[in-house]
Amino acid sequence: MNSISLPSRNSSVLVVDDEPGLRTALEANFQRHGWLVETATGVGDATRVLEHSSFDLVVSDIRMQDGDGFEVMCSVLKNSPATAVILLTAFGSVPEAVESMRSGAFDYLTKPISFEQLQAAAARVMQRVSEKITPDRGSRRNATIAVAGAAGIVGRSPLLLQALQRARAAASTGADVLIEAESGTGKELLAKFIHESSDRSRKAFVAVNCAALPEHLLESELFGHAKGAFTGANMAKAGKFELADGGTLLLDEIGEMPLNLQPKLLRVLQEREFERLGETRSIRVDIRVIATTNASLGGMVEQGRFRSDLYYRLNVIPLSLPGLRERIEDIPSLARYFAEKFAMETDSAVPVLEPSFIDRLQAHSWPGNIRELANFMRRVLSLNPGASIDAACFSKEFRPLGNSGAVSLLLPVPGTPISVLEKMHLENTLALAHGNRTHAAEMLGISLRTMRNRIKEYGLPPRRYA
């Protein structure tokens, strides 16, 4: 039997099972591999233990006399969201396995248990522990960079750790993932975290923004094309699906996928094969697909703007990320991280972020989430190159939405056509974003493609807006 490579301290595990024989066997197996083991005889016993103790790993049976393993997992998420959970059952089924992954389990094993399989899963848990996000120890460079942890994700609020635990559980499967979250929350970082935590981490991570490409180029970008497939196709080109073979493909802003392309995408997701434009030869790929959106795809399905069959095919493991207003305890760590990151870029000293400045940061709701905070920190640090940043710096640089002198605040006259109001609002938002179409689109909650179409529709000068 293979031994696990343990960290410098002993690893801890809670074994939960109402079968005395299996409970004892699991305890002995983990102890033989150097683990500190505690056992619980059922859901109630486990809940009491978890209220006063934390573990690196919880191994729990699913079906027990006083409840089920999902209740144990809820208790883990409540009391110790960084703890990994492995569920065991004698009644294995695909729906139950998927439900386990959706609920946040790290892995799912079927009885009779293979101890080698269990120890392999436990080894993966301990590999993640070494990458786990750690508390902020102050403003020193190496301490705050350590907070960044997995894939550049900064923070340790309960909501964030729960999201990471579910993402880590998803990473241990081959299932496709749908991430629905607000703009600026770090959806692409979470997708990279899933990729890097999976057995595909040594293969390619390929991202394509479905909103950034014109509709007539998106199909070629995804599936590739043969030489001469269309005007300008002077050579054959591999698409993103082909480039991601063996790894992970991120479909960013999947809600902007044109309806006429959705059936072809559905077929690729189901069959894992496609043809380049202009070719009849099918190409098979082995990939995981992660789709992200800042819109509610379920709502788009109801409105007829997104295919229901594609939605259900993507929504195997749904994930989300909290908005920054829901994790204000992470703002100090994020602010220090950005301060050190920008100082490193400019080869300058890292300023002290005074408590008064942090208090002002935490008092703001940050509708643009982490992206808005990052941009604000860059502005503050660029324009205030002193040894410390305080509340006065915040007041001088902070520009709440709607308070720019370039933006008209006049109330519309009743009876004004909606198109006129929309054009006015679009121009005002673009002015507030200093002509940056991407930032303006994020403020309005629309895609970059929609923004370009509106600029064209209302006859606004496109060269004025980058």
Phi and psi in degrees as a GROMACS rama.xvg file:
@    title "Ramachandran Plot"
@    xaxis  label "Phi"
@    yaxis  label "Psi"
@TYPE xy
-77.5406  137.727  ASN-2
-88.5817  154.9  SER-3
-87.5192  150.212  ILE-4
-86.7986  106.622  SER-5
-91.71  154.767  LEU-6
-72.6855  -177.412  PRO-7
-63.9302  -30.8427  SER-8
-97.8157  162.28  ARG-9
-71.6555  142.174  ASN-10
-83.0905  151.192  SER-11
-119.474  142.536  SER-12
-140.914  141.628  VAL-13
-108.634  122.329  LEU-14
-102.058  123.348  VAL-15
-119.89  113.384  VAL-16
-161.689  138.453  ASP-17
-89.6388  3.10543  ASP-18
-95.9699  110.592  GLU-19
-56.7785  -40.772  PRO-20
-62.5699  -48.1094  GLY-21
-68.4428  -38.1589  LEU-22
-59.7859  -44.5475  ARG-23
-66.241  -40.6597  THR-24
-64.6144  -42.5756  ALA-25
-64.6993  -41.9315  LEU-26
-59.0459  -47.0961  GLU-27
-64.3952  -39.7874  ALA-28
-63.876  -44.6294  ASN-29
-67.9928  -40.1305  PHE-30
-63.2025  -36.1734  GLN-31
-62.9732  -27.3436  ARG-32
-97.1082  13.7043  HIS-33
89.2439  11.3838  GLY-34
-83.2715  149.473  TRP-35
-85.9085  120.652  LEU-36
-117.321  134.818  VAL-37
-126.499  147.564  GLU-38
-121.518  155.937  THR-39
-137.025  143.635  ALA-40
-89.1497  -2.08597  THR-41
175.431  -170.177  GLY-42
-65.288  -47.2635  VAL-43
-61.1982  -44.781  GLY-44
-62.6144  -43.7603  ASP-45
-62.7137  -41.8206  ALA-46
-59.7313  -41.9889  THR-47
-65.3123  -41.0544  ARG-48
-64.3076  -43.0843  VAL-49
-69.3813  -18.5022  LEU-50
-70.5194  -24.0407  GLU-51
-126.425  0.0657641  HIS-52
-136.24  149.266  SER-53
-122.29  154.075  SER-54
-137.661  158.05  PHE-55
-72.0823  -31.7878  ASP-56
-145.871  141.711  LEU-57
-121.528  125.767  VAL-58
-111.227  117.793  VAL-59
-133.062  138.545  SER-60
-66.1841  151.128  ASP-61
-83.5197  -48.4891  ILE-62
-103.898  112.323  ARG-63
-130.67  165.048  MET-64
-64.5147  -34.1336  GLN-65
-102.923  14.437  ASP-66
154.513  -156.247  GLY-67
-138.364  170.622  ASP-68
-64.7509  -23.1549  GLY-69
-66.868  -32.5286  PHE-70
-67.4793  -38.9164  GLU-71
-61.8542  -42.3123  VAL-72
-64.6275  -37.9846  MET-73
-61.7512  -39.7488  CYS-74
-65.9562  -37.993  SER-75
-63.3703  -46.9488  VAL-76
-61.2912  -33.9539  LEU-77
-74.135  -43.8389  LYS-78
-97.2429  -29.2555  ASN-79
-152.506  73.2963  SER-80
-62.8781  -15.4863  PRO-81
-84.2072  -6.57678  ALA-82
-77.8055  136.191  THR-83
-85.3753  148.612  ALA-84
-125.178  130.465  VAL-85
-114.707  125.391  ILE-86
-101.365  142.79  LEU-87
-121.513  141.942  LEU-88
-152.989  149.376  THR-89
-91.913  -0.366923  ALA-90
-121.483  54.9855  PHE-91
-63.0624  137.321  GLY-92
-153.473  154.166  SER-93
-60.4768  -47.7578  VAL-94
-58.1051  -39.7099  PRO-95
-67.7093  -37.952  GLU-96
-63.5751  -45.0996  ALA-97
-62.5978  -41.681  VAL-98
-62.7116  -36.7603  GLU-99
-61.5579  -46.3243  SER-100
-65.7954  -39.7872  MET-101
-64.0257  -34.9774  ARG-102
-77.5595  -13.2404  SER-103
115.322  9.66649  GLY-104
-66.6626  143.784  ALA-105
-74.5809  -37.0357  PHE-106
-156.806  168.731  ASP-107
-141.129  118.365  TYR-108
-122.782  145.495  LEU-109
-103.348  135.284  THR-110
-72.4151  150.621  LYS-111
-68.2215  138.268  PRO-112
-74.2835  131.808  ILE-113
-87.9284  114.801  SER-114
-63.2702  -31.8829  PHE-115
-64.4214  -41.2126  GLU-116
-65.255  -40.5523  GLN-117
-65.1402  -43.1838  LEU-118
-68.4448  -32.0709  GLN-119
-64.1446  -42.0685  ALA-120
-65.2557  -39.9675  ALA-121
-64.5706  -36.5126  ALA-122
-62.8684  -38.6452  ALA-123
-65.9282  -35.0971  ARG-124
-60.3157  -47.3479  VAL-125
-70.0132  -27.3449  MET-126
-63.8973  -39.5884  GLN-127
-69.1902  -33.7771  ARG-128
-58.6521  -38.7817  VAL-129
-66.8636  -19.4442  SER-130
-101.73  0.609266  GLU-131
-62.2883  147.197  LYS-132
-66.0913  132.093  ILE-133
-112.015  159.099  THR-134
-63.8926  152.128  PRO-135
-73.2279  131.679  ASP-136
-106.309  11.525  ARG-137
129.94  -162.393  GLY-138
-98.4057  5.81815  SER-139
-66.3404  145.193  ARG-140
-55.7296  -52.8564  ARG-141
-67.7071  -28.5476  ASN-142
-68.8598  -47.1563  ALA-143
-70.8298  -35.7566  THR-144
-60.6123  -32.9117  ILE-145
-64.4187  -29.8484  ALA-146
-62.5258  -30.6598  VAL-147
-59.5996  -35.0307  ALA-148
49.4801  -123.353  GLY-149
-74.6813  121.643  ALA-150
54.2536  26.1259  ALA-151
81.6061  14.3  GLY-152
-85.6311  126.065  ILE-153
-111.924  130.393  VAL-154
131.983  166.265  GLY-155
-148.783  30.21  ARG-156
-67.6469  153.087  SER-157
-55.4247  -40.8669  PRO-158
-65.3727  -38.8637  LEU-159
-68.4533  -43.2111  LEU-160
-65.2278  -35.827  LEU-161
-63.8234  -41.2636  GLN-162
-63.6321  -40.1871  ALA-163
-68.6934  -34.7134  LEU-164
-66.0243  -42.5916  GLN-165
-64.5394  -38.6063  ARG-166
-66.0061  -39.2686  ALA-167
-64.3893  -38.9339  ARG-168
-64.3546  -42.031  ALA-169
-62.8951  -35.7958  ALA-170
-62.5878  -28.9342  ALA-171
-79.0948  -4.20258  SER-172
-108.993  173.941  THR-173
-100.905  10.5601  GLY-174
-72.9554  150.335  ALA-175
-71.1564  155.178  ASP-176
-130.585  140.561  VAL-177
-118.43  121.107  LEU-178
-107.866  114.717  ILE-179
-110.288  118.582  GLU-180
-161.205  163.478  ALA-181
-66.4534  159.809  GLU-182
-62.1671  141.152  SER-183
84.6629  5.22139  GLY-184
-89.3844  -13.44  THR-185
103.637  37.5376  GLY-186
-63.8608  -40.3876  LYS-187
-67.7259  -36.3809  GLU-188
-62.7012  -39.7098  LEU-189
-65.8796  -38.8023  LEU-190
-62.4169  -41.0461  ALA-191
-66.3538  -36.7283  LYS-192
-60.5861  -43.1172  PHE-193
-61.6378  -45.7568  ILE-194
-60.7746  -48.3064  HIS-195
-69.5349  -21.9209  GLU-196
-90.271  -2.61732  SER-197
-102.192  173.581  SER-198
-77.1246  4.31867  ASP-199
-97.6388  6.08063  ARG-200
-62.5924  -24.2547  SER-201
-84.7987  -5.53339  ARG-202
-100.675  -177.86  LYS-203
-72.7123  144.258  ALA-204
-111.541  112.24  PHE-205
-116.512  128.11  VAL-206
-116.526  141.198  ALA-207
-136.713  130.01  VAL-208
-91.8026  109.951  ASN-209
-67.4053  -18.7035  CYS-210
-91.5381  -18.7205  ALA-211
-86.293  -16.4531  ALA-212
-102.63  138.412  LEU-213
-58.1688  148.866  PRO-214
-55.7428  -38.5665  GLU-215
-74.1229  -12.6841  HIS-216
-102.089  -16.8355  LEU-217
-63.4937  -42.4484  LEU-218
-62.8304  -43.9764  GLU-219
-64.3116  -38.1518  SER-220
-64.5646  -38.5848  GLU-221
-77.049  -45.9487  LEU-222
-108.312  -8.95281  PHE-223
81.2632  176.069  GLY-224
-151.39  157.449  HIS-225
-86.3838  161.019  ALA-226
-61.7446  130.679  LYS-227
80.1947  9.76096  GLY-228
-64.4404  -28.5644  ALA-229
-157.986  168.721  PHE-230
-58.3126  125.371  THR-231
97.0776  -9.39171  GLY-232
-83.5311  78.1466  ALA-233
-80.5525  -11.6348  ASN-234
-151.553  158.374  MET-235
-68.232  149.735  ALA-236
-142.401  133.697  LYS-237
-79.4942  140.848  ALA-238
-88.1588  177.211  GLY-239
-63.4669  -37.0122  LYS-240
-60.2437  -41.8134  PHE-241
-68.5576  -40.7017  GLU-242
-66.9961  -26.464  LEU-243
-89.702  4.34522  ALA-244
-53.3018  126.994  ASP-245
89.1669  -15.1338  GLY-246
-119.463  -137.296  GLY-247
-126.281  136.304  THR-248
-112.423  122.874  LEU-249
-97.9867  119.932  LEU-250
-101.781  92.9196  LEU-251
-78.5921  140.062  ASP-252
54.5064  55.183  GLU-253
-62.6923  -23.7016  ILE-254
-64.4513  -16.5129  GLY-255
-91.4204  3.77087  GLU-256
-64.921  123.158  MET-257
-57.9723  143.652  PRO-258
-57.8661  -35.6391  LEU-259
-71.6882  -16.9922  ASN-260
-93.3395  -15.469  LEU-261
-63.4879  -37.9921  GLN-262
-61.3026  -38.2874  PRO-263
-68.1036  -39.8249  LYS-264
-63.3144  -40.8038  LEU-265
-59.1212  -44.509  LEU-266
-62.0518  -41.3919  ARG-267
-64.1003  -41.2154  VAL-268
-65.2537  -34.7992  LEU-269
-79.2248  -42.2922  GLN-270
-100.157  -17.879  GLU-271
56.6149  37.8378  ARG-272
-148.819  155.163  GLU-273
-159.454  173.472  PHE-274
-121.931  140.836  GLU-275
-64.2462  152.699  ARG-276
-59.4913  129.597  LEU-277
87.5045  3.13259  GLY-278
-124.578  156.384  GLU-279
-109.38  -10.6981  THR-280
-74.6282  127.628  ARG-281
-81.1434  142.306  SER-282
-116.425  123.714  ILE-283
-94.6902  141.504  ARG-284
-133.918  153.778  VAL-285
-116.371  98.4316  ASP-286
-139.231  159.667  ILE-287
-104.564  136.103  ARG-288
-106.782  128.468  VAL-289
-117.307  123.052  ILE-290
-110.268  142.339  ALA-291
-127.027  153.395  THR-292
-158.004  147.775  THR-293
-100.836  7.08969  ASN-294
-111.849  165.23  ALA-295
-85.7218  107.042  SER-296
-65.1169  -33.7328  LEU-297
-59.4739  -41.9846  GLY-298
-66.1151  -37.0757  GLY-299
-66.7491  -34.1877  MET-300
-62.6919  -44.7475  VAL-301
-62.8033  -31.8514  GLU-302
-86.0781  -0.605024  GLN-303
76.6661  17.7296  GLY-304
-99.5664  -2.94099  ARG-305
-150.548  138.452  PHE-306
-68.9162  133.588  ARG-307
-66.903  -38.8991  SER-308
-66.1439  -35.9148  ASP-309
-68.6464  -39.5569  LEU-310
-59.7895  -47.7107  TYR-311
-67.2964  -30.9324  TYR-312
-71.6745  -34.7205  ARG-313
-77.8912  -31.4843  LEU-314
-86.6669  43.647  ASN-315
-69.3601  -53.1632  VAL-316
-122.525  102.117  ILE-317
-83.0373  135.323  PRO-318
-128.549  159.869  LEU-319
-144.932  166.51  SER-320
-128.713  140.437  LEU-321
-72.9123  149.878  PRO-322
-70.5524  159.726  GLY-323
-62.2195  -30.5804  LEU-324
-65.6281  -18.5967  ARG-325
-91.7784  -2.39764  GLU-326
-140.407  52.5116  ARG-327
-63.6714  -21.6562  ILE-328
-66.8957  -15.492  GLU-329
-88.3725  -10.1586  ASP-330
-61.2499  -42.3167  ILE-331
-58.6593  -44.0795  PRO-332
-64.8937  -41.1258  SER-333
-64.351  -43.5464  LEU-334
-62.3101  -43.7062  ALA-335
-66.7471  -37.7064  ARG-336
-61.1452  -47.0771  TYR-337
-67.1336  -37.2015  PHE-338
-60.57  -43.6136  ALA-339
-72.8215  -37.1152  GLU-340
-62.5437  -47.3381  LYS-341
-69.7856  -34.9928  PHE-342
-64.925  -37.6589  ALA-343
-65.6941  -38.6086  MET-344
-64.7713  -35.3023  GLU-345
-100.853  2.95162  THR-346
53.933  46.368  ASP-347
-121.548  170.386  SER-348
-71.2626  148.181  ALA-349
-82.3562  120.288  VAL-350
-74.1214  157.982  PRO-351
-80.7077  128.377  VAL-352
-92.4801  106.351  LEU-353
-66.6525  150.875  GLU-354
-54.5234  -34.1615  PRO-355
-65.2853  -34.0022  SER-356
-70.3987  -43.883  PHE-357
-61.5801  -39.9878  ILE-358
-60.7377  -41.0947  ASP-359
-67.3652  -38.4283  ARG-360
-60.2235  -43.311  LEU-361
-74.2121  -16.464  GLN-362
-83.1323  -15.0468  ALA-363
-90.0531  147.422  HIS-364
-83.6212  -16.903  SER-365
49.7793  68.1275  TRP-366
-62.4648  -25.4793  PRO-367
-87.4739  4.14018  GLY-368
60.9041  -144.904  ASN-369
-65.0224  -34.0771  ILE-370
-62.3855  -42.0753  ARG-371
-64.6183  -42.9112  GLU-372
-62.7212  -42.828  LEU-373
-61.2267  -45.6569  ALA-374
-64.256  -38.6419  ASN-375
-65.8823  -42.7658  PHE-376
-62.8351  -40.4941  MET-377
-61.5853  -42.3795  ARG-378
-64.4761  -46.3114  ARG-379
-60.2354  -46.3167  VAL-380
-71.2303  -32.2317  LEU-381
-71.2973  -37.0739  SER-382
-97.8812  -4.45972  LEU-383
-134.138  73.1807  ASN-384
-79.8598  42.2414  PRO-385
-92.4537  -175.397  GLY-386
-79.096  -18.2418  ALA-387
-143.607  154.552  SER-388
-119.943  123.169  ILE-389
-125.309  -171.091  ASP-390
-61.9795  -31.2379  ALA-391
-64.0473  -38.1712  ALA-392
-63.5371  -40.0569  CYS-393
-61.03  -49.2271  PHE-394
-62.3214  -36.2822  SER-395
-70.4823  -35.6118  LYS-396
-101.389  -18.185  GLU-397
-75.2447  129.4  PHE-398
-126.716  93.7622  ARG-399
-64.6485  149.939  PRO-400
-57.0144  127.323  LEU-401
100.154  -6.2511  GLY-402
-107.55  16.0842  ASN-403
-82.8508  139.065  SER-404
-65.5397  -19.4509  GLY-405
-81.7187  -6.55546  ALA-406
-104.671  130.539  VAL-407
-74.4783  129.2  SER-408
-109.553  13.6226  LEU-409
-69.2648  137.346  LEU-410
-73.2466  142.676  LEU-411
-68.8574  148.031  PRO-412
-74.4234  131.135  VAL-413
-53.5055  136.26  PRO-414
95.2583  -4.68211  GLY-415
-65.2502  131.305  THR-416
-56.8702  143.936  PRO-417
-57.6034  -38.5422  ILE-418
-62.3361  -35.8219  SER-419
-67.264  -43.3894  VAL-420
-64.1214  -40.7124  LEU-421
-64.6829  -42.5596  GLU-422
-62.3654  -43.1638  LYS-423
-62.2364  -44.122  MET-424
-65.258  -37.9033  HIS-425
-64.0166  -46.4378  LEU-426
-62.8913  -41.4678  GLU-427
-63.2649  -42.5412  ASN-428
-67.7241  -40.3557  THR-429
-63.1547  -37.1589  LEU-430
-65.1557  -42.2722  ALA-431
-63.5938  -33.8892  LEU-432
-87.8162  11.9314  ALA-433
55.8759  37.6152  HIS-434
82.1067  1.59114  GLY-435
-82.3011  109.856  ASN-436
-63.6871  -37.7957  ARG-437
-62.9891  -47.972  THR-438
-64.9157  -39.9568  HIS-439
-63.4622  -40.956  ALA-440
-62.6598  -39.9182  ALA-441
-64.6645  -40.393  GLU-442
-61.315  -39.3179  MET-443
-85.2892  -9.42748  LEU-444
71.7691  31.2221  GLY-445
-122.066  167.725  ILE-446
-81.4257  162.632  SER-447
-63.8817  -34.921  LEU-448
-63.4052  -44.2209  ARG-449
-62.3997  -39.5852  THR-450
-60.8586  -46.2449  MET-451
-61.0946  -41.4678  ARG-452
-64.364  -39.1859  ASN-453
-67.7286  -40.401  ARG-454
-59.7117  -42.841  ILE-455
-68.5606  -42.4008  LYS-456
-61.4896  -40.3995  GLU-457
-93.2635  8.01435  TYR-458
67.6898  27.504  GLY-459
-77.4369  144.34  LEU-460
-66.4442  110.505  PRO-461
-63.3132  -29.7823  PRO-462
-71.7272  -16.0821  ARG-463
-74.7524  -21.8454  ARG-464
-116.857  121.808  TYR-465
